[in-house]
Amino acid sequence: MRHQFLLLTACLLATAATAQRRSVGSTLLLPEVQAELALTGDDYALAAFNLGAQTVSSGSKFSTAQLRLGYEHFWNEQWSGGGLLNVYSYDNGYNNNSRRRDYTITPEAFVRHWNTFGSFNFRQRLSVEQQIALADDAESRALTRLRLDLDRVFPLGTSLALRPRISYEAAAFLRLQRDELEEKERVIDFGSLRGEIGVRVSPRFDFTPWVASQTTYINALVQTDANGNVTGGGRTNLITPVVGLDLRFTLFKGGSVFERRQLPTQH
């Protein structure tokens, strides 16, 4: 895993060094409600729903909505695996003078490794997913994601605890073949750097305010003016600041609270 981390770092530095343009969009607000069912051991089932709203209105109050259903099983203290099903709805402009909403369904399978260094938790999550676009003008694609995160839990009483955490996730499309005339893609297609503070109020409820910088790395057709000066396109980083709040309600199998190791709300 150390070699994977070094390889990811090298890729990120190479991407940043060769990037030509940087564009920052409006901030996205992303509140989410989660229901987590604690099963045997650290296993759990998850249902979550969020809404995305741009601070600069694009014509609709909520530009995105997402429903996630998932399950994760822990084989031992270090290794676990599971699956997620994401149903994503987004505002895709106008169609016949009315706002158009399109949908993407994404099944995902993942494995997770959990290290502890003293009081710190260091996790690595590797996944593969298939985005199934239901819109005619959208492309269905397979992606792989690697997320690294580090946190520490600070107990402040019998039930109250704080969990500061930082994570970075990189995603890349799985490309088996590229046409000769097609622009060469970036090494990483998407990246998200997230910082948060989880607040556990009781074993049954916690909330997590967080901020993130999400980046889409593209390599678009270069645009020039009449004098041949580059005005757009090329290697471009599209950055979206995000402010979020996760509210999590935990239900326990059998109804009674039992001791378990719980993941952050980002899962």
Phi, psi and chi 1 to 4 in degrees:
 res  aa     phi    psi   chi1   chi2   chi3   chi4
   1 MET       -  -30.0 -172.8   54.4   64.1      -
   2 ARG   -61.8  -41.3  179.6 -177.9  178.3 -175.5
   3 HIS   -66.1  -36.3  -64.4  -62.7      -      -
   4 GLN   -62.8  -41.7  -68.3  178.4  -15.2      -
   5 PHE   -64.0  -43.0  178.1   74.8      -      -
   6 LEU   -65.1  -38.6  -66.8  175.1      -      -
   7 LEU   -65.2  -43.1  178.1   60.1      -      -
   8 LEU   -62.3  -43.3  174.9   63.1      -      -
   9 THR   -61.0  -42.8  -57.7      -      -      -
  10 ALA   -62.8  -40.4      -      -      -      -
  11 CYS   -64.2  -41.3  -70.2      -      -      -
  12 LEU   -64.9  -42.5  -67.4  176.0      -      -
  13 LEU   -65.2  -39.4  -68.1  175.5      -      -
  14 ALA   -65.8  -40.8      -      -      -      -
  15 THR   -63.6  -44.8  -59.3      -      -      -
  16 ALA   -65.9  -37.0      -      -      -      -
  17 ALA   -68.4  -31.8      -      -      -      -
  18 THR   -99.1   -3.1   57.3      -      -      -
  19 ALA   -66.1  136.9      -      -      -      -
  20 GLN  -101.3  -33.7  -61.6  -63.8  -45.3      -
  21 ARG  -133.3  153.7  -61.4 -177.1 -177.8  -80.9
  22 ARG  -140.7  123.7 -178.2  173.9 -177.9  -90.2
  23 SER  -126.8  125.3  175.5      -      -      -
  24 VAL  -105.6  123.3  179.6      -      -      -
  25 GLY   -90.4 -176.9      -      -      -      -
  26 SER   -72.5  155.3   59.7      -      -      -
  27 THR   -70.8  139.0  -60.2      -      -      -
  28 LEU  -103.0  129.9  175.6   66.3      -      -
  29 LEU   -97.0  131.6  -56.0  179.4      -      -
  30 LEU  -137.2   80.0 -159.5   64.3      -      -
  31 PRO   -79.4  143.7   27.8  -32.8      -      -
  32 GLU  -140.7  140.9  177.3  167.3  -64.6      -
  33 VAL  -114.3  132.0  176.9      -      -      -
  34 GLN  -124.4  145.3  -57.6  178.4    2.2      -
  35 ALA  -122.7  117.1      -      -      -      -
  36 GLU  -114.8  124.4 -176.4  176.0  -41.5      -
  37 LEU   -99.7  112.8  175.2   61.0      -      -
  38 ALA   -77.6  123.9      -      -      -      -
  39 LEU  -106.2 -156.8  -56.8  171.3      -      -
  40 THR   -64.1  135.7  -55.4      -      -      -
  41 GLY    64.4 -131.9      -      -      -      -
  42 ASP   -96.5    0.9  -61.9  -31.8      -      -
  43 ASP   -62.5  154.7  -64.4    3.7      -      -
  44 TYR  -157.3  158.5   66.6   90.0      -      -
  45 ALA  -116.4  146.1      -      -      -      -
  46 LEU  -132.6  139.3  173.7   72.3      -      -
  47 ALA  -132.1  129.2      -      -      -      -
  48 ALA  -141.5  148.4      -      -      -      -
  49 PHE  -141.4  132.3  179.0   75.0      -      -
  50 ASN  -135.6  161.4   65.1   48.7      -      -
  51 LEU  -127.7  138.9  -67.9  171.0      -      -
  52 GLY  -111.7  131.0      -      -      -      -
  53 ALA  -131.1  128.9      -      -      -      -
  54 GLN   -78.0  138.3  -61.6  -74.5  -14.4      -
  55 THR   -68.7  -25.3   53.0      -      -      -
  56 VAL  -104.1  110.7  176.9      -      -      -
  57 SER   -62.4  138.2  175.9      -      -      -
  58 SER  -108.9   16.6   60.1      -      -      -
  59 GLY   110.7  -12.4      -      -      -      -
  60 SER  -134.9  149.2   61.0      -      -      -
  61 LYS   -64.8  -46.5 -170.6  171.0 -176.4  179.4
  62 PHE  -118.3  118.4  -63.6  105.5      -      -
  63 SER   -83.3  -23.0   57.0      -      -      -
  64 THR  -139.0  158.8   66.0      -      -      -
  65 ALA  -148.5  143.5      -      -      -      -
  66 GLN  -144.2  134.6 -178.3  175.5 -140.1      -
  67 LEU  -115.2  129.4  172.8   66.1      -      -
  68 ARG  -124.7  134.4  -68.5 -175.9  -66.2  131.9
  69 LEU  -125.4  131.9  -57.0  173.2      -      -
  70 GLY  -152.4  167.6      -      -      -      -
  71 TYR  -148.9  141.2  168.2   76.7      -      -
  72 GLU  -138.2  134.9 -175.9  166.3   -2.6      -
  73 HIS  -117.9  134.2  170.7   68.1      -      -
  74 PHE  -100.0  119.2  -76.7   77.9      -      -
  75 TRP   -76.6  -35.0  -63.6  -62.4      -      -
  76 ASN  -157.5 -167.5   52.2   49.0      -      -
  77 GLU   -70.1  -20.6  -69.3 -172.1   -5.9      -
  78 GLN  -101.6  -31.9  -75.2   76.0   42.3      -
  79 TRP  -121.3  140.6  -70.6   97.2      -      -
  80 SER  -150.4  168.4   63.2      -      -      -
  81 GLY  -159.0  161.6      -      -      -      -
  82 GLY  -176.0 -163.3      -      -      -      -
  83 GLY  -146.7  156.6      -      -      -      -
  84 LEU  -133.6  149.5  -79.3  171.4      -      -
  85 LEU  -124.8  117.7  178.5   64.8      -      -
  86 ASN  -109.0  131.3  -66.3  -87.0      -      -
  87 VAL  -115.9  113.8 -179.6      -      -      -
  88 TYR  -116.4  128.1 -178.4   69.7      -      -
  89 SER  -117.9  137.5  169.2      -      -      -
  90 TYR  -143.9  152.7   58.0   97.5      -      -
  91 ASP   -77.4  122.5 -169.6  -28.1      -      -
  92 ASN  -121.6   39.7 -161.6   16.1      -      -
  93 GLY    85.2 -156.1      -      -      -      -
  94 TYR  -103.1  146.8  -76.4   93.8      -      -
  95 ASN  -144.3  115.0 -175.1   20.6      -      -
  96 ASN    56.4   46.7  -63.7  -33.4      -      -
  97 ASN    64.5   18.7  -63.6  -38.1      -      -
  98 SER  -132.8  154.4   61.6      -      -      -
  99 ARG   -64.0  137.3  -61.0  -60.2  -60.4 -175.3
 100 ARG  -106.0  129.8  170.0 -175.4  167.6 -174.8
 101 ARG  -117.0  132.2  -64.9 -160.6   63.0   89.1
 102 ASP  -117.9  167.5  -74.8  -36.2      -      -
 103 TYR  -133.4  148.4  -62.7   85.4      -      -
 104 THR  -132.6  131.5  -59.7      -      -      -
 105 ILE  -109.4  128.7  -61.8  176.1      -      -
 106 THR  -132.2  106.1  -55.0      -      -      -
 107 PRO   -81.2  142.0   25.4  -28.8      -      -
 108 GLU  -139.3  140.0  176.7 -173.9   13.2      -
 109 ALA  -121.6  141.2      -      -      -      -
 110 PHE  -146.8  159.7   64.1   87.8      -      -
 111 VAL  -127.2  151.2  -67.4      -      -      -
 112 ARG  -134.5  140.5 -169.5 -169.2  -46.4  -89.4
 113 HIS  -119.1  135.7 -175.6 -108.1      -      -
 114 TRP  -122.6  115.3 -170.4  -40.1      -      -
 115 ASN  -105.6  152.3  -64.7   97.8      -      -
 116 THR  -126.6  131.6   55.8      -      -      -
 117 PHE  -121.4   92.7  -58.2  105.6      -      -
 118 GLY    66.4 -119.0      -      -      -      -
 119 SER   -93.3    1.6  -60.0      -      -      -
 120 PHE   -98.9  144.3  -71.3   88.9      -      -
 121 ASN  -106.9  130.3  -60.9  -58.8      -      -
 122 PHE  -126.7  116.5  175.2   52.2      -      -
 123 ARG  -119.3  151.3  -71.8  170.8  -67.7  -95.4
 124 GLN  -128.9  128.9  -49.7   90.9   49.5      -
 125 ARG  -124.7  121.6 -177.7 -175.9 -174.0  -83.2
 126 LEU  -118.7  130.6 -179.5   64.7      -      -
 127 SER  -140.0  160.6   68.2      -      -      -
 128 VAL  -130.2  136.4  177.3      -      -      -
 129 GLU  -140.6  159.4   64.8 -176.2   54.2      -
 130 GLN  -123.8  110.9  175.1   65.8   43.2      -
 131 GLN   -83.2  118.1  -68.5 -176.0  -11.4      -
 132 ILE  -105.2  102.1  -55.8  171.2      -      -
 133 ALA   -82.2  129.2      -      -      -      -
 134 LEU   -92.9   -9.7  -57.6 -175.4      -      -
 135 ALA   -83.9  144.2      -      -      -      -
 136 ASP   -65.8  -31.8  -66.9  -24.6      -      -
 137 ASP   -96.7   12.9   56.8   -7.7      -      -
 138 ALA  -113.9  153.9      -      -      -      -
 139 GLU  -107.0  133.1 -176.1  178.1    4.3      -
 140 SER   -82.2  132.2  -61.9      -      -      -
 141 ARG  -145.0  156.6  -55.0 -157.0   57.7  171.3
 142 ALA  -100.7  141.3      -      -      -      -
 143 LEU  -132.5  157.2  -64.9   90.9      -      -
 144 THR  -123.2  143.3 -177.7      -      -      -
 145 ARG  -130.3  143.9  -63.0  177.8 -176.4  -89.7
 146 LEU  -128.6  122.8  174.3   64.1      -      -
 147 ARG  -119.2  133.5 -176.4 -160.7  -57.7  158.3
 148 LEU  -116.2  133.1  -50.2  173.9      -      -
 149 ASP  -144.5  151.0   67.9  -66.1      -      -
 150 LEU  -135.0  131.3 -178.1   70.6      -      -
 151 ASP  -150.3  171.8   70.4   29.2      -      -
 152 ARG  -149.8  139.1 -179.5  178.2  176.6 -178.8
 153 VAL   -98.1  129.6  177.9      -      -      -
 154 PHE  -114.3   99.8  -66.8   89.2      -      -
 155 PRO   -66.2  136.1  -17.6   31.2      -      -
 156 LEU  -120.9   12.9  -61.0  179.2      -      -
 157 GLY   162.3 -163.8      -      -      -      -
 158 THR   -62.1  -43.6  -55.0      -      -      -
 159 SER  -118.1  -33.6  -60.9      -      -      -
 160 LEU   -73.4  136.3 -175.4   64.5      -      -
 161 ALA  -154.3  151.2      -      -      -      -
 162 LEU  -112.7  144.9  -62.7 -179.4      -      -
 163 ARG  -135.2   82.8 -174.5  178.5 -151.8  159.0
 164 PRO   -68.9  142.5   22.4  -29.9      -      -
 165 ARG  -153.8  147.3  172.9  176.3  172.9  -90.2
 166 ILE  -132.7  143.0 -172.8  169.6      -      -
 167 SER  -144.3  155.0   70.1      -      -      -
 168 TYR  -136.4  132.4 -177.9   79.1      -      -
 169 GLU  -125.5  132.6 -177.1  173.2   72.5      -
 170 ALA  -119.3  141.1      -      -      -      -
 171 ALA  -131.5  145.5      -      -      -      -
 172 ALA  -140.8  140.5      -      -      -      -
 173 PHE   -68.2  142.3  -70.8  124.5      -      -
 174 LEU   -84.5  112.0  -64.4  176.6      -      -
 175 ARG  -113.3  117.1  -53.4  176.0  179.0   92.1
 176 LEU   -90.4  -27.2  -59.6  179.9      -      -
 177 GLN  -158.1  145.3 -171.5  174.1    1.8      -
 178 ARG  -127.3  135.2  178.0  170.9   57.8   87.7
 179 ASP   -62.7  149.3  -65.0  -23.8      -      -
 180 GLU   -62.1  -35.1  -67.4 -176.5    1.2      -
 181 LEU   -88.8   -2.6  -60.4  179.3      -      -
 182 GLU   -78.7  141.5 -174.4  179.5   -9.5      -
 183 GLU   -60.4  140.5  -72.1  -73.5  -20.2      -
 184 LYS   -69.3  129.4 -173.9  176.0 -179.0 -179.4
 185 GLU   -76.7  164.8  -58.0   92.1  -15.2      -
 186 ARG   -74.6  158.8  -52.7  -74.1  -70.6  -89.1
 187 VAL   -63.9  -44.6  175.4      -      -      -
 188 ILE  -114.7  133.2  -63.2  174.7      -      -
 189 ASP   -91.3  -35.6  -67.0  -78.6      -      -
 190 PHE  -139.1  149.7  -53.1  100.8      -      -
 191 GLY  -147.0  147.6      -      -      -      -
 192 SER  -143.0  120.0  178.2      -      -      -
 193 LEU  -105.8  123.4  177.5   63.4      -      -
 194 ARG  -130.5  136.3  168.1  167.9  163.4  160.3
 195 GLY  -124.8  142.8      -      -      -      -
 196 GLU  -155.1  166.3   63.8 -176.5   49.5      -
 197 ILE  -133.9  108.9  -62.1 -179.3      -      -
 198 GLY   -80.6  139.5      -      -      -      -
 199 VAL  -123.2  110.8 -178.1      -      -      -
 200 ARG   -92.3  114.2 -173.4 -175.6   67.2 -163.4
 201 VAL   -85.5  -38.4  178.7      -      -      -
 202 SER  -157.3  171.0   74.1      -      -      -
 203 PRO   -60.7  -17.3  -24.1   34.3      -      -
 204 ARG  -101.9   -9.7  -62.1 -176.9 -175.8  -85.4
 205 PHE  -149.9  135.2  176.3   70.7      -      -
 206 ASP  -149.5  160.1   61.5  -65.0      -      -
 207 PHE  -138.8  153.5   64.1   93.5      -      -
 208 THR  -137.8  103.8  -56.1      -      -      -
 209 PRO   -78.2  140.9   24.7  -29.1      -      -
 210 TRP  -151.0  159.4   56.4  -86.2      -      -
 211 VAL  -131.4  152.0  -65.0      -      -      -
 212 ALA  -151.2  157.6      -      -      -      -
 213 SER  -120.3  110.9  176.7      -      -      -
 214 GLN  -102.0  132.1  -62.2 -179.3   -7.4      -
 215 THR  -124.7  131.7  -54.6      -      -      -
 216 THR  -105.7  122.4  -59.3      -      -      -
 217 TYR   -99.8  118.0  -58.6   94.8      -      -
 218 ILE  -125.5  161.7   64.0  173.9      -      -
 219 ASN  -131.5   89.2 -167.7   17.6      -      -
 220 ALA   -94.7  166.9      -      -      -      -
 221 LEU   -63.8  130.2 -175.3   64.9      -      -
 222 VAL   -67.7  135.7  174.9      -      -      -
 223 GLN  -112.1  138.2  -58.0  173.0    6.9      -
 224 THR  -131.5  159.6   59.2      -      -      -
 225 ASP   -90.5 -170.7   58.3   18.9      -      -
 226 ALA   -64.0  -24.0      -      -      -      -
 227 ASN   -93.0    3.2  -62.5  -39.7      -      -
 228 GLY    86.0    6.2      -      -      -      -
 229 ASN   -78.5  137.3  -60.8  -45.2      -      -
 230 VAL   -70.2  125.5  177.1      -      -      -
 231 THR  -113.5  -13.2   59.1      -      -      -
 232 GLY  -177.4  178.7      -      -      -      -
 233 GLY    78.0 -160.7      -      -      -      -
 234 GLY    74.4 -155.5      -      -      -      -
 235 ARG   -78.6  115.1  -60.9  170.9   67.2   87.3
 236 THR  -133.9  139.2  -54.3      -      -      -
 237 ASN  -108.1  116.3  -63.2  -10.2      -      -
 238 LEU   -98.2  114.1  -53.7  178.2      -      -
 239 ILE  -108.5  132.5  -60.3  170.9      -      -
 240 THR  -122.6  113.0  -58.3      -      -      -
 241 PRO   -71.9  141.7  -13.4   28.1      -      -
 242 VAL  -131.1  136.6 -173.8      -      -      -
 243 VAL  -121.1  124.5  176.6      -      -      -
 244 GLY  -131.5  164.3      -      -      -      -
 245 LEU  -145.1  117.7  175.8   63.6      -      -
 246 ASP  -102.0  127.6  -62.7  -19.2      -      -
 247 LEU  -111.2  122.6  -54.9  177.3      -      -
 248 ARG  -121.1  128.4  174.5  164.8   58.5 -176.1
 249 PHE  -110.9  123.8  -61.2   87.9      -      -
 250 THR  -105.7  125.3  -56.8      -      -      -
 251 LEU  -107.0  144.1  -51.5  173.7      -      -
 252 PHE  -112.3  135.3  -71.1   82.6      -      -
 253 LYS   -59.5  126.2 -178.5 -179.3  178.6 -179.0
 254 GLY    90.6  -12.2      -      -      -      -
 255 GLY    93.7  -27.9      -      -      -      -
 256 SER   -93.0  141.7  -60.3      -      -      -
 257 VAL   -69.5  134.7  174.5      -      -      -
 258 PHE  -133.9  161.1   51.6   82.1      -      -
 259 GLU   -69.6  132.4 -170.5   68.7   23.7      -
 260 ARG  -157.7  163.1   63.9 -171.2  -68.8  -99.3
 261 ARG   -99.7  119.2 -156.7  172.6   45.7  156.2
 262 GLN  -109.0  138.6 -168.1  172.5   40.6      -
 263 LEU   -75.3  162.3  -72.1  164.2      -      -
 264 PRO   -62.5  168.3  -20.2   32.0      -      -
 265 THR   -68.1  -19.1   55.9      -      -      -
 266 GLN   -71.8  -19.5 -166.6  179.8   16.0      -
 267 HIS    54.2      -  -68.6   90.2      -      -
